[in-house]
C-alpha cells in the first residue's frame, strides 16, 4: 500500500452508509478534493475517511474552495485508484 500526499481544493465532505449482504453496516465520510494541477481529465478525487467524527472537524475548518493537504493510502484495482485518509496535514500559518 502506497502513501501519498494530496494537495488540492476542498469541495465538500458527506456522511455515507453502506449495507452489504451478510456484513455489518459500514459508515464513513466521503471527502471530495479538486486538483487543478492534475493532468487527468477528471480532476476530482474522492477520499474515504473511516473516522466519522472528522466530519465535524472538516465542516468547521474547511469551506468549499479552501486549500487542503492530506496524507492518504493509495490502492488500485482495475485501473481505478482508491484513497483512504491517514491524516489531515495542517497548513503552515503564514505571517504577514
C-alpha positions as CSV (number, residue, x, y, z in Angstrom):
1,X,0.0,0.0,0.0
2,X,1.5,3.3,-1.1
3,X,1.2,6.5,1.0
4,X,0.7,9.8,-0.9
5,X,0.2,13.4,0.0
6,X,-2.7,15.1,-1.9
7,X,-3.0,18.8,-2.2
8,X,-6.0,20.5,-3.7
9,X,-9.2,22.5,-3.2
10,X,-11.7,21.3,-0.6
11,X,-15.1,20.7,-2.4
12,X,-17.0,19.0,0.5
13,X,-17.5,16.1,2.8
14,X,-20.5,14.0,3.4
15,X,-21.7,11.1,5.6
16,X,-22.2,7.8,3.8
17,X,-23.6,4.4,4.8
18,X,-23.1,1.1,3.0
19,X,-25.1,-2.0,3.7
20,X,-23.6,-5.2,2.1
21,X,-25.4,-8.5,2.4
22,X,-24.1,-10.7,5.2
23,X,-22.0,-7.9,6.6
24,X,-22.4,-5.3,9.3
25,X,-23.4,-1.8,8.0
26,X,-20.5,0.5,7.4
27,X,-20.5,4.2,7.9
28,X,-17.8,6.6,6.7
29,X,-17.2,10.1,5.4
30,X,-16.6,10.8,1.8
31,X,-14.1,13.7,1.2
32,X,-14.0,15.4,-2.3
33,X,-11.0,17.3,-3.4
34,X,-10.4,19.2,-6.7
35,X,-6.8,19.1,-8.1
36,X,-6.4,21.9,-10.6
37,X,-2.9,20.9,-11.5
38,X,-3.7,17.3,-12.4
39,X,-3.1,16.0,-15.9
40,X,-6.2,13.8,-15.7
41,X,-9.5,14.6,-17.4
42,X,-11.3,14.1,-14.1
43,X,-9.6,16.4,-11.6
44,X,-11.8,15.5,-8.7
45,X,-10.5,12.9,-6.2
46,X,-12.7,11.1,-3.7
47,X,-11.2,10.0,-0.4
48,X,-12.7,7.6,2.1
49,X,-12.5,8.6,5.8
50,X,-13.2,5.9,8.3
51,X,-13.3,8.2,11.3
52,X,-16.8,9.6,11.1
53,X,-16.1,12.2,13.8
54,X,-13.8,14.0,11.4
55,X,-16.9,15.2,9.5
56,X,-17.4,18.0,12.2
57,X,-13.7,19.0,12.0
58,X,-13.9,19.2,8.2
59,X,-17.0,21.3,8.2
60,X,-15.7,23.7,10.9
61,X,-12.2,24.2,9.5
62,X,-12.8,24.0,5.7
63,X,-15.3,25.6,3.4
64,X,-15.7,25.0,-0.3
65,X,-12.7,26.4,-2.1
66,X,-10.3,26.2,0.8
67,X,-6.9,24.7,0.1
68,X,-6.4,21.3,1.8
69,X,-3.5,18.9,2.2
70,X,-3.9,15.3,3.3
71,X,-1.8,12.1,3.7
72,X,-3.6,9.0,2.5
73,X,-3.1,5.4,1.4
74,X,-3.5,4.5,-2.2
75,X,-4.8,1.2,-3.6
76,X,-5.6,0.4,-7.2
77,X,-8.0,-2.1,-8.7
78,X,-9.0,-2.5,-12.3
79,X,-7.4,0.8,-13.4
80,X,-9.1,2.8,-10.6
81,X,-7.4,4.5,-7.7
82,X,-8.9,4.3,-4.2
83,X,-7.7,6.7,-1.5
84,X,-8.2,6.3,2.3
85,X,-7.4,9.2,4.7
86,X,-4.5,8.7,7.1
87,X,-4.2,12.3,8.4
88,X,-5.0,15.9,7.7
89,X,-1.9,18.0,7.2
90,X,-2.4,21.3,8.9
91,X,-1.3,24.2,6.7
92,X,1.5,26.3,8.0
93,X,0.4,29.7,9.3
94,X,1.8,32.5,7.0
95,X,2.7,35.6,9.0
96,X,2.3,38.9,7.2
